[in-house]
Amino acid sequence: MLSNRKLLELIESQRFGVEFQPIIELKSGDAYAYEALSRFRMADGSLIRPDFVYAALHDNPLLLLQVELAQKRIQLEGLSRQQRVFVNLDQDAFYACGTDVEDNPFIELIQDHDQDRVIVELIENSAMSDALMSLSMIEVFNKLGVRTALDDLCNPKSMLSVAVLQLVEWVKLDKCVLEQRLDANFMVFVEKMIDFAKVTGKKVVLEGVEEESDLAFAHHIGVDYVQGFYFKDRFVSEWT
């Protein structure tokens, strides 16, 4: 884990950036959009897992807000305004500055960077309070015309909110779907989620595609888009 001293040093030195991972449309093979992935480095240049950083930041809501806002500025400025971008947004950071939507800096930032090209990803968590905040945040974005996506669907550590699932326009299947593709019972659930998404007009992305066999599996289960390091040599995905 990350100590408070190392966390503060990392933030003060601003050793964070973004890596853009392409989201590929299966039918055309073209990059539809890019997901902006947060990246952090230690003083020696080594990468540190983002989940370690955010776990430490959650102990200090205002510090979490500061880092998340700085990250979103980098992510939204890293692509041209002709390119679509998926950005994760932590619900605790979103509400750390209060519930007044008109003064929310994340909304202002998204609207300043052409909200039509931005899709906000919300992560389902294991706590009921997080799920309720995710729902509230989606409702805010829907009213403003900002598109939303549900990240990490089928991850065993996440809780599924039916209300959240109904409101989003995009559904992203966690990479664990690839890891458990031989589990027949698990795949029944995955297939039903894909069916639900298609019937309700949502787009489905399979994350974690790294090999040719993963791509073939994506075609087999009928998702619309794929995402993963399999495409890193064909499309921009550098760390900046």
BAFI-3210 file (N, C-alpha, C; in Angstrom, 3 decimals, decimal comma, padded with zeros to 6 digits):
// residues 240
n [1|2|3|4|5|6|7|8|9|10|11|12|13|14|15|16|17|18|19|20|21|22|23|24|25|26|27|28|29|30|31|32|33|34|35|36|37|38|39|40|41|42|43|44|45|46|47|48|49|50|51|52|53|54|55|56|57|58|59|60|61|62|63|64|65|66|67|68|69|70|71|72|73|74|75|76|77|78|79|80|81|82|83|84|85|86|87|88|89|90|91|92|93|94|95|96|97|98|99|100|101|102|103|104|105|106|107|108|109|110|111|112|113|114|115|116|117|118|119|120|121|122|123|124|125|126|127|128|129|130|131|132|133|134|135|136|137|138|139|140|141|142|143|144|145|146|147|148|149|150|151|152|153|154|155|156|157|158|159|160|161|162|163|164|165|166|167|168|169|170|171|172|173|174|175|176|177|178|179|180|181|182|183|184|185|186|187|188|189|190|191|192|193|194|195|196|197|198|199|200|201|202|203|204|205|206|207|208|209|210|211|212|213|214|215|216|217|218|219|220|221|222|223|224|225|226|227|228|229|230|231|232|233|234|235|236|237|238|239|240]
n.u [000,839|000,240|002,053|001,241|003,192|004,561|002,433|001,766|004,151|004,171|001,930|002,591|004,778|003,555|003,528|001,900|-000,140|-001,561|-002,734|-003,863|-006,229|-007,369|-010,769|-012,362|-014,431|-016,123|-017,252|-016,192|-013,513|-012,281|-010,999|-013,201|-013,298|-011,368|-010,231|-009,370|-006,805|-005,733|-002,417|000,377|003,565|006,444|009,240|011,512|010,784|009,273|006,136|003,120|000,338|-002,834|-005,120|-004,075|-003,249|-005,689|-007,101|-005,721|-006,196|-008,901|-009,165|-008,988|-011,084|-010,945|-008,362|-008,556|-010,427|-008,852|-006,747|-008,193|-009,494|-007,323|-006,312|-008,430|-008,337|-005,906|-006,536|-008,686|-007,533|-005,670|-006,322|-007,365|-010,068|-011,655|-011,746|-013,335|-013,696|-013,512|-013,938|-013,137|-014,933|-014,795|-017,249|-017,108|-015,235|-016,597|-018,725|-017,367|-017,072|-019,523|-023,131|-024,156|-024,902|-024,474|-022,116|-020,235|-017,006|-016,228|-018,312|-018,264|-015,730|-016,045|-018,039|-016,632|-014,930|-016,229|-018,819|-020,131|-018,330|-017,460|-017,658|-018,778|-017,558|-018,834|-018,101|-019,246|-019,573|-018,855|-020,239|-023,346|-023,845|-022,102|-023,211|-025,634|-024,728|-023,552|-025,820|-027,157|-025,303|-025,302|-027,908|-027,693|-025,864|-027,311|-029,457|-028,065|-027,310|-024,994|-023,270|-023,181|-021,441|-021,410|-018,977|-016,887|-018,787|-019,871|-017,617|-016,434|-016,183|-017,821|-020,985|-024,130|-026,293|-029,541|-030,963|-028,951|-027,857|-029,952|-029,997|-027,605|-025,850|-023,888|-022,327|-019,747|-018,002|-016,228|-012,784|-012,710|-014,607|-013,421|-011,544|-013,139|-014,443|-014,888|-016,570|-019,606|-022,033|-021,546|-021,266|-023,840|-025,113|-023,618|-024,276|-027,012|-026,934|-025,792|-027,798|-029,875|-028,771|-028,688|-031,419|-032,373|-031,114|-028,444|-024,839|-022,253|-019,136|-016,278|-013,779|-010,182|-009,027|-006,434|-005,288|-005,471|-007,341|-009,005|-010,236|-011,654|-013,432|-014,918|-016,313|-017,842|-019,595|-021,000|-020,569|-020,376|-018,129|-014,578|-011,860|-008,472|-004,987|-004,238|-004,434|-002,513|-000,291|-001,330|-002,874|-002,941|-001,690|-000,082|001,722|001,314]
n.v [-001,203|002,409|004,808|007,693|009,679|009,098|009,382|012,140|013,232|012,324|013,646|016,362|016,537|016,126|013,758|012,370|011,129|010,275|007,448|006,520|004,264|002,478|002,121|-000,142|-000,481|-003,373|-004,161|-002,439|-002,216|000,080|002,749|003,867|005,445|006,599|005,349|007,169|006,485|006,663|007,288|006,790|007,663|006,713|008,301|007,107|006,496|004,230|002,606|003,002|001,267|002,496|001,976|001,688|004,283|005,721|004,442|005,307|008,041|008,256|008,552|011,185|013,412|016,025|016,110|014,000|015,100|017,192|015,804|014,160|016,054|017,361|015,223|014,779|017,122|016,788|014,478|015,223|017,162|015,812|014,627|015,350|017,579|016,269|013,681|011,082|010,516|008,383|008,825|007,984|008,726|009,447|009,008|009,948|011,973|013,656|014,583|015,765|018,470|019,385|019,452|021,169|021,501|023,457|024,700|022,747|021,639|019,561|019,201|021,702|021,513|019,364|020,392|022,519|021,242|020,269|018,529|016,634|014,816|013,434|010,684|009,680|007,461|005,335|003,647|000,674|-000,130|-001,945|-000,957|000,202|002,939|004,055|003,126|004,501|007,124|006,955|006,569|008,987|010,742|009,945|010,661|013,427|013,941|012,926|014,743|016,928|016,185|014,730|011,863|008,557|005,735|002,406|000,982|-001,960|-004,056|-007,222|-007,713|-009,441|-008,054|-005,934|-004,282|-004,768|-002,355|-002,094|000,175|001,999|000,608|000,758|003,438|004,216|004,684|003,145|-000,023|-001,591|-004,511|-006,206|-007,304|-009,768|-011,319|-012,453|-013,995|-015,848|-017,246|-019,922|-020,792|-022,006|-021,354|-018,744|-017,472|-017,577|-015,550|-013,342|-013,344|-012,802|-010,224|-008,902|-009,324|-007,856|-005,285|-004,843|-004,988|-002,750|-000,706|-000,079|000,195|-002,244|-002,907|-004,920|-005,332|-005,690|-007,094|-008,820|-010,734|-012,622|-014,667|-013,590|-011,572|-013,058|-014,314|-012,110|-011,473|-013,781|-013,631|-011,417|-008,615|-005,013|-003,394|-003,483|-003,394|-002,907|-003,938|-005,276|-003,749|-001,818|-001,273|-000,352|001,870|005,128|005,187|006,227|007,095|010,072]
n.w [000,000|-000,059|001,638|003,695|003,550|001,133|-000,597|-000,398|-001,329|-003,939|-004,992|-004,592|-006,282|-008,613|-010,165|-012,117|-014,788|-017,980|-019,794|-022,919|-023,910|-026,673|-027,797|-029,662|-032,471|-033,294|-035,784|-037,781|-037,132|-036,452|-034,353|-032,056|-029,798|-026,936|-023,824|-020,980|-018,919|-015,632|-014,522|-012,376|-011,037|-009,130|-007,407|-008,429|-010,962|-011,365|-011,958|-010,089|-008,822|-009,782|-008,192|-005,642|-005,091|-005,196|-003,179|-000,918|-001,157|-000,619|002,061|002,515|001,511|000,274|-000,746|-002,497|-004,290|-005,336|-006,691|-008,470|-010,026|-011,205|-012,672|-014,473|-015,985|-017,353|-018,795|-020,455|-021,985|-023,383|-025,791|-029,162|-030,033|-031,766|-031,096|-029,273|-025,761|-022,968|-019,566|-016,259|-013,303|-010,009|-007,587|-004,967|-005,150|-006,882|-005,315|-003,265|-003,210|-002,526|-003,052|-004,893|-008,076|-010,025|-009,317|-009,540|-010,189|-011,906|-013,728|-014,998|-016,170|-017,985|-019,671|-020,755|-022,428|-024,684|-024,327|-025,845|-026,816|-024,671|-022,498|-019,453|-017,099|-014,616|-011,651|-010,301|-006,908|-003,815|-001,683|-000,445|-000,164|-002,015|-004,394|-004,394|-004,607|-007,113|-008,708|-008,251|-009,368|-012,064|-012,766|-012,621|-014,728|-016,900|-017,072|-017,946|-020,418|-020,770|-021,718|-020,277|-018,818|-017,520|-015,643|-015,228|-015,064|-013,995|-012,512|-009,684|-007,268|-007,332|-006,929|-008,366|-009,529|-010,424|-011,111|-011,839|-014,006|-015,822|-016,541|-017,829|-020,985|-022,015|-021,465|-019,813|-019,873|-017,419|-017,388|-016,194|-017,349|-019,573|-018,257|-016,986|-018,942|-019,465|-017,551|-017,330|-015,977|-015,096|-017,561|-018,540|-017,128|-018,072|-020,800|-020,653|-019,641|-021,804|-023,690|-022,461|-022,606|-025,383|-026,091|-024,793|-026,073|-025,472|-025,723|-025,776|-024,313|-024,293|-022,008|-021,511|-023,621|-025,007|-026,618|-029,732|-029,439|-027,502|-028,896|-030,781|-029,068|-028,216|-030,565|-030,652|-028,420|-029,033|-028,486|-028,904|-028,967|-028,286|-025,937|-025,013|-024,498|-026,741|-028,963|-028,822|-030,444|-032,768|-032,396|-030,852|-027,577|-025,625|-022,614|-020,960]
ca.u [000,000|000,957|002,090|000,827|004,354|004,782|001,290|001,907|005,289|003,733|001,005|003,325|005,651|002,654|003,995|000,785|-000,437|-002,664|-002,499|-005,110|-006,432|-008,413|-012,002|-012,463|-015,702|-015,846|-017,660|-015,313|-012,118|-011,762|-011,044|-014,372|-012,987|-010,247|-010,426|-008,262|-006,426|-004,826|-001,125|001,157|004,946|007,236|010,395|012,494|010,236|008,447|004,696|002,396|-001,025|-003,794|-006,046|-003,382|-003,276|-007,049|-007,480|-005,148|-006,828|-010,258|-009,129|-008,994|-011,946|-010,508|-007,173|-009,096|-010,990|-007,755|-006,042|-009,122|-009,731|-006,091|-006,265|-009,422|-007,837|-004,894|-007,185|-009,525|-006,685|-004,687|-006,786|-007,951|-011,508|-012,354|-011,698|-014,171|-012,910|-014,178|-013,202|-013,690|-015,149|-015,077|-018,413|-016,708|-014,601|-017,634|-019,535|-016,519|-017,235|-020,902|-024,173|-024,614|-024,468|-024,054|-020,753|-019,379|-015,909|-016,153|-019,293|-017,726|-014,600|-016,574|-018,731|-015,621|-014,183|-017,176|-019,400|-020,625|-017,304|-017,063|-018,520|-018,350|-017,681|-019,091|-017,705|-020,092|-018,769|-019,468|-020,977|-024,633|-023,754|-021,444|-024,181|-026,606|-024,069|-023,413|-027,132|-027,403|-024,412|-025,800|-029,101|-027,212|-025,293|-028,387|-030,191|-027,204|-027,025|-023,678|-023,441|-022,559|-021,165|-021,210|-017,720|-016,610|-019,902|-019,498|-016,512|-016,967|-016,113|-018,735|-022,393|-024,932|-027,482|-030,438|-031,302|-027,805|-027,761|-031,000|-029,804|-026,422|-025,921|-022,824|-022,015|-018,406|-017,802|-014,915|-011,901|-012,933|-015,440|-012,474|-010,899|-014,104|-015,224|-015,192|-017,542|-020,893|-023,044|-021,190|-021,506|-025,284|-025,381|-023,013|-025,073|-028,279|-026,629|-025,613|-029,148|-030,584|-028,200|-029,091|-032,855|-032,622|-030,400|-027,131|-023,673|-021,486|-017,691|-015,550|-012,453|-009,145|-008,664|-004,983|-004,848|-006,372|-008,439|-009,924|-010,999|-012,594|-014,467|-015,763|-017,224|-018,729|-020,647|-021,807|-020,433|-020,257|-016,796|-013,576|-010,841|-007,381|-003,646|-004,066|-004,435|-001,617|000,663|-002,057|-003,529|-002,265|-002,005|001,100|001,634|001,743]
ca.v [000,000|003,666|005,569|009,093|010,472|008,881|009,936|013,588|013,539|012,051|014,703|017,627|016,473|015,982|012,650|011,587|011,411|009,526|006,546|006,387|002,918|002,572|001,337|-000,492|-000,998|-004,687|-004,266|-001,688|-002,327|001,426|003,277|004,720|006,380|006,189|005,518|007,840|005,708|007,393|006,656|007,441|007,182|007,025|009,145|006,351|006,255|003,026|002,830|002,537|000,946|003,575|001,645|001,973|005,734|006,176|003,910|006,225|009,355|008,246|008,950|012,651|013,798|017,224|015,724|013,191|016,061|017,907|014,916|013,720|017,192|017,543|014,117|014,982|018,181|016,164|013,505|015,884|017,975|014,948|014,239|016,442|017,724|015,408|012,314|010,801|010,036|007,853|009,189|007,527|009,810|008,929|009,701|010,654|013,222|014,492|015,223|016,329|019,928|019,701|018,937|022,232|021,111|024,630|025,063|021,562|021,879|018,497|019,519|022,847|021,036|018,557|021,284|023,338|020,421|019,694|017,377|015,640|013,809|012,861|009,690|009,540|006,104|005,215|002,332|000,088|-000,524|-002,917|-000,264|000,748|004,392|004,369|002,875|005,586|008,312|006,726|006,813|010,427|011,399|009,653|011,477|014,790|013,997|012,714|015,998|017,870|015,659|014,081|010,422|007,833|004,309|001,635|000,252|-003,139|-004,981|-008,626|-007,849|-010,050|-007,159|-004,817|-004,535|-004,345|-001,556|-002,147|001,553|002,550|-000,111|001,229|004,833|004,458|004,383|002,187|-001,028|-002,126|-005,786|-006,310|-008,306|-011,073|-012,098|-013,253|-014,955|-016,876|-017,589|-021,348|-021,043|-021,998|-020,637|-017,325|-016,963|-017,385|-014,204|-012,380|-013,312|-012,130|-008,795|-008,415|-009,293|-006,717|-004,056|-004,688|-004,720|-001,403|000,279|000,266|-000,366|-003,091|-002,957|-005,951|-004,852|-006,683|-007,865|-008,787|-011,751|-012,905|-015,497|-012,690|-010,876|-014,042|-014,501|-010,913|-011,685|-014,896|-013,259|-010,377|-007,247|-004,007|-002,799|-004,134|-002,481|-003,641|-003,685|-005,952|-002,734|-000,718|-000,967|000,188|003,135|005,932|004,799|006,550|007,696|011,476]
ca.w [000,000|-000,194|002,889|003,552|003,135|-000,297|-001,311|-000,459|-002,183|-005,320|-005,408|-004,660|-007,452|-009,772|-010,992|-012,634|-016,181|-018,578|-020,908|-023,663|-024,435|-027,694|-027,776|-031,073|-032,958|-033,871|-037,186|-038,675|-036,740|-036,217|-032,986|-031,847|-028,723|-026,100|-022,383|-020,314|-017,744|-014,741|-014,280|-011,331|-010,953|-007,957|-007,695|-009,221|-012,281|-011,409|-011,898|-008,907|-009,215|-009,488|-007,107|-004,386|-004,895|-004,886|-001,865|000,068|-001,297|-000,085|003,474|002,544|000,385|-000,437|-001,501|-003,592|-005,234|-005,984|-007,618|-009,509|-010,924|-011,975|-013,623|-015,532|-016,871|-018,214|-019,670|-021,452|-022,846|-024,035|-027,125|-029,945|-029,820|-032,706|-030,581|-028,100|-024,633|-021,784|-018,352|-014,984|-012,347|-008,674|-007,030|-003,747|-005,588|-007,492|-004,278|-002,210|-003,207|-002,206|-003,942|-005,788|-009,421|-010,803|-008,946|-009,543|-011,138|-012,907|-014,770|-015,733|-016,965|-019,095|-020,606|-021,419|-023,387|-025,649|-023,632|-026,792|-027,080|-023,380|-021,858|-018,061|-016,581|-013,185|-011,176|-009,267|-005,759|-002,916|-000,631|-000,880|-000,252|-003,280|-005,465|-004,369|-005,153|-008,555|-009,292|-008,198|-010,313|-013,410|-012,981|-012,889|-016,074|-017,873|-017,213|-018,658|-021,745|-020,801|-021,798|-019,173|-018,988|-016,301|-015,760|-014,389|-014,903|-013,796|-011,564|-008,470|-006,118|-007,540|-006,694|-009,508|-009,260|-011,574|-011,472|-012,552|-015,278|-016,722|-016,950|-018,640|-022,413|-022,317|-020,452|-020,028|-019,204|-016,800|-017,984|-015,569|-018,273|-020,348|-017,356|-016,585|-020,134|-019,478|-016,488|-018,034|-015,198|-015,141|-018,905|-018,700|-016,617|-018,994|-022,029|-020,365|-019,532|-023,168|-024,285|-021,869|-023,150|-026,778|-026,140|-024,276|-026,872|-024,931|-026,381|-024,863|-024,528|-023,548|-021,624|-021,229|-024,816|-025,167|-027,563|-030,836|-028,934|-026,792|-029,933|-031,326|-028,041|-028,261|-031,701|-030,327|-027,471|-029,648|-027,983|-029,956|-028,956|-027,445|-025,418|-024,391|-024,990|-028,017|-030,023|-028,451|-031,514|-033,924|-032,069|-029,822|-026,198|-024,851|-021,288|-021,070]
c.u [000,874|000,893|001,667|001,979|004,605|003,637|001,432|003,055|004,940|002,854|001,729|004,224|004,861|003,156|002,814|000,481|-001,546|-002,127|-003,837|-005,192|-007,588|-009,596|-012,386|-013,861|-015,439|-016,153|-016,664|-013,833|-011,471|-011,839|-012,224|-014,057|-011,754|-010,655|-009,172|-007,969|-005,432|-003,552|-000,335|002,557|005,583|008,462|011,420|011,984|009,342|006,971|004,127|000,942|-002,001|-004,732|-005,406|-003,450|-004,669|-007,559|-006,956|-005,835|-008,228|-010,304|-009,173|-009,790|-011,465|-009,252|-007,580|-009,669|-009,892|-007,072|-006,950|-009,376|-008,503|-005,964|-007,230|-008,992|-006,823|-005,561|-007,988|-008,709|-005,721|-005,066|-007,321|-009,456|-012,330|-012,440|-012,573|-013,305|-013,833|-013,323|-013,916|-013,845|-015,602|-016,223|-018,079|-016,036|-015,640|-018,420|-018,702|-016,656|-018,669|-021,867|-024,718|-024,066|-023,901|-022,613|-019,795|-018,276|-015,782|-017,122|-018,796|-016,599|-015,076|-017,255|-017,760|-014,878|-015,125|-017,774|-019,923|-019,604|-016,869|-018,107|-017,970|-018,611|-017,885|-018,807|-018,672|-019,209|-019,549|-020,291|-022,262|-024,573|-023,099|-022,409|-025,204|-026,010|-023,874|-024,719|-027,433|-026,555|-024,856|-027,017|-028,720|-026,713|-026,354|-029,167|-029,402|-026,852|-025,646|-023,876|-022,658|-022,385|-021,009|-019,978|-017,738|-017,817|-019,379|-018,258|-017,047|-016,965|-017,084|-020,178|-023,194|-026,165|-028,345|-030,779|-030,185|-027,693|-028,789|-030,708|-028,634|-026,650|-024,911|-022,642|-020,657|-018,226|-016,369|-014,098|-012,060|-013,848|-014,550|-011,841|-011,822|-014,951|-015,609|-016,176|-018,946|-021,951|-022,796|-021,535|-022,997|-025,662|-024,848|-023,860|-026,409|-028,074|-026,436|-026,966|-029,938|-030,090|-028,682|-030,575|-033,157|-031,773|-029,060|-026,023|-022,830|-020,025|-017,114|-014,143|-011,476|-008,716|-007,163|-004,471|-005,894|-007,569|-009,458|-010,824|-012,044|-013,742|-015,438|-016,768|-018,267|-019,882|-021,438|-021,731|-020,227|-018,833|-015,877|-012,527|-009,731|-006,052|-003,319|-003,885|-003,385|-000,635|-000,007|-002,650|-002,774|-002,675|-000,853|000,764|002,151|001,623]
c.v [001,253|004,439|007,007|009,967|010,338|009,459|011,438|013,993|013,358|013,188|016,039|017,685|016,331|014,902|011,763|012,023|010,510|008,609|006,331|004,994|002,950|001,650|001,111|-001,019|-002,306|-004,749|-003,618|-001,892|-000,985|001,803|004,237|005,819|005,862|006,322|006,141|007,121|006,502|006,598|007,487|006,827|007,589|007,835|008,432|006,007|005,040|003,381|002,320|002,337|002,069|003,253|001,854|003,462|006,194|005,623|004,817|007,586|009,397|008,570|010,468|013,168|015,010|016,953|014,869|014,097|016,756|017,041|014,497|014,845|017,450|016,455|014,342|016,093|017,603|015,254|014,161|016,753|017,129|014,490|015,457|016,468|016,960|013,969|012,167|010,226|009,559|008,218|008,611|008,708|009,224|009,720|010,451|011,977|014,186|015,257|015,821|017,838|020,340|019,199|019,982|021,968|022,293|025,015|023,875|021,709|020,789|018,747|020,675|022,405|020,250|019,440|022,179|022,570|019,669|018,406|016,302|014,544|013,081|011,870|009,446|008,112|006,135|003,790|001,866|-000,424|-001,459|-002,271|000,347|002,261|004,818|004,195|004,001|006,879|008,174|007,030|008,301|011,163|011,163|010,509|012,925|014,901|013,800|014,004|017,023|017,393|015,056|012,572|009,712|006,358|003,668|000,771|-000,987|-004,037|-006,414|-008,804|-008,385|-009,143|-005,987|-005,240|-003,975|-003,577|-001,560|-000,742|002,212|001,920|000,391|002,613|005,057|004,093|003,315|001,225|-001,621|-003,397|-005,885|-007,422|-009,688|-011,945|-012,982|-014,340|-016,105|-017,363|-019,065|-021,751|-020,886|-021,190|-019,121|-016,729|-016,821|-015,974|-013,147|-012,235|-012,611|-010,630|-008,172|-008,315|-008,095|-005,411|-003,814|-004,332|-003,283|-000,336|000,721|-000,383|-001,111|-003,131|-004,096|-005,443|-006,017|-007,526|-007,710|-009,770|-011,951|-013,724|-014,665|-011,975|-011,807|-014,280|-013,314|-011,015|-012,741|-014,465|-012,038|-008,993|-006,300|-003,480|-003,631|-003,110|-003,308|-003,377|-004,457|-004,940|-001,649|-000,336|-000,323|001,569|003,826|005,442|005,173|007,213|009,124|012,165]
c.w [000,000|001,113|002,625|003,063|001,633|-001,133|-001,474|-001,379|-003,654|-005,831|-005,557|-005,886|-008,745|-010,734|-011,385|-014,056|-016,676|-019,669|-021,602|-024,281|-025,433|-027,432|-029,234|-031,402|-033,700|-035,371|-038,130|-038,388|-036,466|-034,741|-032,864|-030,839|-027,983|-024,637|-021,798|-018,996|-016,904|-014,506|-013,271|-011,295|-009,631|-008,378|-008,559|-010,618|-012,393|-011,280|-010,583|-009,293|-008,835|-008,338|-005,742|-004,070|-004,472|-003,556|-000,754|000,031|-000,681|001,406|003,628|001,347|-000,401|-001,264|-002,700|-004,676|-006,023|-007,040|-008,768|-010,509|-011,799|-013,037|-014,779|-016,489|-017,855|-019,239|-020,781|-022,409|-023,669|-025,422|-027,860|-029,711|-030,845|-032,194|-029,332|-026,988|-023,505|-020,574|-017,129|-014,048|-011,018|-008,043|-005,741|-004,091|-006,129|-006,431|-003,143|-002,113|-002,945|-003,265|-004,904|-007,192|-010,189|-010,511|-008,989|-010,591|-012,207|-014,059|-015,630|-016,662|-018,184|-020,133|-021,364|-022,501|-024,323|-025,104|-024,578|-027,076|-025,803|-022,889|-020,454|-017,586|-015,071|-012,759|-010,110|-008,135|-004,847|-001,811|-001,184|-001,044|-001,559|-004,446|-005,541|-004,921|-006,653|-009,269|-009,338|-009,224|-011,754|-013,727|-013,300|-014,320|-017,155|-018,126|-018,013|-020,060|-021,893|-020,777|-020,692|-019,511|-017,616|-016,486|-014,869|-014,155|-014,907|-012,925|-010,243|-007,247|-006,234|-007,335|-007,864|-009,047|-010,514|-012,048|-012,270|-013,935|-016,283|-017,290|-017,900|-020,107|-022,832|-021,153|-020,779|-019,194|-018,699|-017,455|-017,368|-016,433|-019,138|-019,491|-016,986|-017,746|-020,194|-018,379|-017,081|-017,289|-015,229|-016,500|-019,212|-018,260|-017,590|-020,255|-021,817|-020,220|-020,918|-023,866|-023,778|-022,476|-024,572|-026,895|-025,723|-024,970|-026,338|-025,759|-025,351|-025,284|-023,690|-023,290|-021,481|-022,413|-025,070|-026,213|-028,655|-030,376|-028,163|-027,792|-030,549|-030,358|-028,037|-029,403|-031,345|-029,420|-027,951|-029,037|-029,157|-030,103|-028,059|-027,050|-024,789|-025,065|-026,269|-029,148|-029,811|-029,552|-032,732|-033,656|-030,938|-028,431|-025,260|-023,512|-021,394|-019,722]
res [m|l|s|n|r|k|l|l|e|l|i|e|s|q|r|f|g|v|e|f|q|p|i|i|e|l|k|s|g|d|a|y|a|y|e|a|l|s|r|f|r|m|a|d|g|s|l|i|r|p|d|f|v|y|a|a|l|h|d|n|p|l|l|l|l|q|v|e|l|a|q|k|r|i|q|l|e|g|l|s|r|q|q|r|v|f|v|n|l|d|q|d|a|f|y|a|c|g|t|d|v|e|d|n|p|f|i|e|l|i|q|d|h|d|q|d|r|v|i|v|e|l|i|e|n|s|a|m|s|d|a|l|m|s|l|s|m|i|e|v|f|n|k|l|g|v|r|t|a|l|d|d|l|c|n|p|k|s|m|l|s|v|a|v|l|q|l|v|e|w|v|k|l|d|k|c|v|l|e|q|r|l|d|a|n|f|m|v|f|v|e|k|m|i|d|f|a|k|v|t|g|k|k|v|v|l|e|g|v|e|e|e|s|d|l|a|f|a|h|h|i|g|v|d|y|v|q|g|f|y|f|k|d|r|f|v|s|e|w|t]
***
